[in-house]
Each structure stands twice: as C-alpha cells, then as structure tokens.
Amino acid sequence: MLKTKRQSNLELLRIISMLMIILHHFAVHGKFGYLTYNQDKIQVEKHLLYFQSLGKIGVAIFVIIGAYFLVGKTFKSSRIINLLVLDLFYSTVIYFVFIFLKLPFPDALKNENLFLTTVRVSSYWFVLSYMFILLAMPALNIVIHHFSKRQLEYTIAVLGLFWTILPKLSVHFLGELDFYTWALRPSDGIMFIFLYIIAAYIRLHPNKFSGSFLFNLIATIIGFIIMYLSIIIPIHCNPEKNFPLSQAMMDLHSPLVIFLAIVIFNTFKNINIGSNKFINYISSSTFAVYLIHDNSLVRPLLWNFFDDTKHTDDILIFGLKTAVLILVTCLLIDIVRRLLFGKLFDYISNRIGCKLDDIFKEKDSDKDICNA
C-alpha cells in the first residue's frame, strides 16, 4: 500500500476549504434573502453570490483531500466510529448547553425528547455522505487499483458527462430536451464517489498537468473568472429569474465546481511547505468546525446574531470577518475537547473499530487489521 505523511500544504488547504464553507453558510443562512431580486441592494446580492459560490467548492476540496489519502490505506472501521462519536458528542453537548442556558429551540424541535432531538440535530448531510464513501472505500480501492490509467480516464469522463454536464443542460434548454436530465443527477453521496475516483486518478497517475503548480494556478484564476461572469451576467441580463446561470454554477454537481476543486487541490499539492506541526494540529479540528457551527440548534442562533442586514454597506468585509471569527472560535472549542477527551475518543473509536474489523475480516486472513 502507498504510504503518505500528512502534508502541511494540503492540511492548510483543508482549513481554507472550511473557511469557504463558512462563507457559503453566511450567504445561504443569513437574513438578507439575496435570491429575491432587489435593485437597490444589487451589490450586496453580488457579494453574497460570491460567498455562496465558494461553499460547494470547499466541500469538493475537502472530499478530494480525504480521498487522496484513503486511496492508499487499509479500511478501518475506527474511521467511521470516530466520525459518529464526534457527531454524537457535539450534538448532545450542544443540546444540553441550550437547555442549561435556556437558549431558544427551533419550533420544530421544541416538543421532542432528548433522543429524537439528538438524532435530528445529528443528521448532517455531509456526515452521511462522507460515511458512505468510507463504507464504499474497500470496494472502490479494489476496482481503482485494478483499473488501468485509460480505464479510469474513461470512467471519469462518462460519469462527468452524465452526472455533471447533462443535468445542467436542463437549466439552459428547459422544455427542449426529450428526457428529464435531472433524472441523471446523483445524490451527494454518489457525487462523493465521483470525487473519490478523481482523487485516486490524481494520486495513482500523476502527469505534467497535475504536477504543474503554474498550470493549475492559471486554471484556478480562469475558473474563478468564469464563475464571476456566471454571477454578473445573469444579474444584469435576467435578474427577475433568480439568477439561474449563477445557481447552475454553484452546486456540487456543477462541472465548474468540480473543475475548480481539482485545480485548487493540484495547486496546493504542488506547494512544498514541509510538515508544520501547528498547521497539522489545527487542521485536525476542521471537521469539528462544521459540526459545531452548522448544528441545527446553533445555525439559526448564529446567523441571527451575525445579522447581515445590518451590514449591507460593508457586507464583504463583514462576511470575511464573521467567517474567520467562527472558524477560530470553533477550532478553539475543539482543541479544548481534544485536550480533555482526545485520548478517550481515540480509545473508544479504536476499540469498537477493531472489534468490527475483527468480525468482518476474511476468515483465512491472519493479518491484524487494527495494526494495518
């Protein structure tokens, strides 16, 4: 199997991708309501669309980074258990903090008991989708390692065509196609599989394009220019229809989002900053940032506190400052959690994970999976 150390360049990118996700949430969950066209506040709508466009790129980058390293590793149930334990921990702790401080609950959760509320606030779409690729990892790695370079290229091309390009045609040619293109669009979990295959190709078959810092940097700049134009042009040409071209370029199934995630990843992959313990340590808490700030109880309280309607004159600066503040605060919270309970979490995850691995390992295998 391939052995890879944690590279600080990619760990730094992991932190940046989480910042992009927070900026996305600032736009999506804020009170401004930018999708309702407002000529008097058109600059605010543009800035919020910029922020929104970063979110799915950040998600795709986050998945590609994880997949890039998983391709060369043995399956371990402890990875899934650790994910679930961390999810359950923050969901439960946040619930009791709300009870203790008498903070307002969303109306949909006011009359539910602890178990139902914990399940509801633990149901992050990203967690379920990422768990899916962790469970699919053994089968995916077998297929990927048996595929030739040409076969992987063909697979990526076909899946890209049917999962990202054709579904987008309905946005531009609505009513003129003889089939429902959205029927081709996969779930987010399936898109994570697509990103996993792309990351595997980058890892197993490096070439002059993926290995060129300059090429990928230029491609990143061009990609962001295209995304900028996809926001600006519809606003000025057809604003009353809620910016359909902008929306087409901003979800996880967008060819532009996938393209930008790949070239940004390759750009950072080709930056050598060595192994920085501080960056690597901070990066280990990035997933917790998502679990904390996008928790179903925290979300409405958070974005009501950071009221973007009061900062329409400086929305760009306010959004950046807010995202950085949320990122740093959540990182600090999780660092405290790791200092207090980190060893306990590792023990629980490894203990349960090893038991599961032992149950499901092949009968004729004497290999100690827990030490693989």
CORFEN-V657321 format. One record per residue. N is the residue number from 1. PSI is psi in whole degrees, 0 to 359 (NA if undefined). Layout:
<<N;PSI> <N;PSI>>
//
This chain:
<<1;153> <2;138> <3;127> <4;129> <5;160> <6;119> <7;126> <8;334> <9;319> <10;330> <11;323> <12;319> <13;325> <14;318> <15;316> <16;320> <17;325> <18;325> <19;321> <20;321> <21;320> <22;319> <23;322> <24;314> <25;326> <26;318> <27;315> <28;319> <29;358> <30;170> <31;354> <32;321> <33;56> <34;343> <35;347> <36;112> <37;130> <38;102> <39;326> <40;338> <41;35> <42;327> <43;324> <44;316> <45;321> <46;312> <47;320> <48;327> <49;325> <50;313> <51;317> <52;323> <53;338> <54;335> <55;305> <56;333> <57;316> <58;318> <59;312> <60;319> <61;316> <62;317> <63;317> <64;319> <65;312> <66;315> <67;324> <68;323> <69;330> <70;333> <71;326> <72;15> <73;160> <74;143> <75;134> <76;127> <77;337> <78;332> <79;318> <80;317> <81;318> <82;320> <83;313> <84;319> <85;317> <86;318> <87;309> <88;321> <89;307> <90;324> <91;317> <92;315> <93;315> <94;321> <95;311> <96;330> <97;319> <98;321> <99;313> <100;318> <101;359> <102;45> <103;152> <104;135> <105;148> <106;147> <107;323> <108;343> <109;359> <110;324> <111;12> <112;155> <113;177> <114;315> <115;310> <116;320> <117;317> <118;319> <119;317> <120;314> <121;352> <122;356> <123;65> <124;132> <125;322> <126;320> <127;314> <128;319> <129;319> <130;324> <131;325> <132;315> <133;332> <134;320> <135;327> <136;349> <137;314> <138;313> <139;319> <140;316> <141;324> <142;312> <143;312> <144;317> <145;343> <146;347> <147;142> <148;171> <149;315> <150;319> <151;320> <152;319> <153;317> <154;317> <155;315> <156;319> <157;314> <158;312> <159;321> <160;320> <161;310> <162;338> <163;343> <164;318> <165;305> <166;317> <167;332> <168;342> <169;332> <170;336> <171;325> <172;337> <173;42> <174;126> <175;355> <176;354> <177;151> <178;6> <179;158> <180;105> <181;335> <182;342> <183;340> <184;344> <185;125> <186;174> <187;171> <188;322> <189;318> <190;324> <191;327> <192;325> <193;317> <194;315> <195;326> <196;316> <197;320> <198;314> <199;322> <200;319> <201;316> <202;320> <203;315> <204;336> <205;66> <206;147> <207;181> <208;336> <209;310> <210;337> <211;5> <212;117> <213;313> <214;316> <215;313> <216;329> <217;315> <218;318> <219;324> <220;315> <221;314> <222;318> <223;318> <224;329> <225;317> <226;318> <227;321> <228;314> <229;326> <230;341> <231;314> <232;313> <233;310> <234;327> <235;321> <236;335> <237;324> <238;60> <239;330> <240;348> <241;28> <242;36> <243;60> <244;322> <245;320> <246;314> <247;324> <248;334> <249;3> <250;357> <251;174> <252;341> <253;5> <254;132> <255;325> <256;320> <257;314> <258;316> <259;311> <260;320> <261;318> <262;311> <263;327> <264;316> <265;313> <266;325> <267;311> <268;327> <269;329> <270;12> <271;125> <272;105> <273;12> <274;200> <275;108> <276;116> <277;323> <278;310> <279;315> <280;322> <281;314> <282;319> <283;330> <284;346> <285;4> <286;323> <287;324> <288;330> <289;317> <290;314> <291;328> <292;304> <293;338> <294;18> <295;143> <296;332> <297;320> <298;321> <299;305> <300;325> <301;318> <302;310> <303;349> <304;326> <305;313> <306;74> <307;107> <308;342> <309;343> <310;359> <311;38> <312;337> <313;336> <314;42> <315;326> <316;310> <317;317> <318;318> <319;316> <320;315> <321;320> <322;314> <323;317> <324;318> <325;315> <326;317> <327;310> <328;317> <329;313> <330;324> <331;316> <332;320> <333;314> <334;329> <335;319> <336;316> <337;317> <338;321> <339;323> <340;318> <341;7> <342;313> <343;324> <344;316> <345;316> <346;320> <347;314> <348;312> <349;314> <350;322> <351;307> <352;319> <353;318> <354;323> <355;317> <356;317> <357;323> <358;326> <359;319> <360;358> <361;159> <362;141> <363;328> <364;10> <365;128> <366;4> <367;135> <368;101> <369;325> <370;337> <371;7> <372;NA>>
//
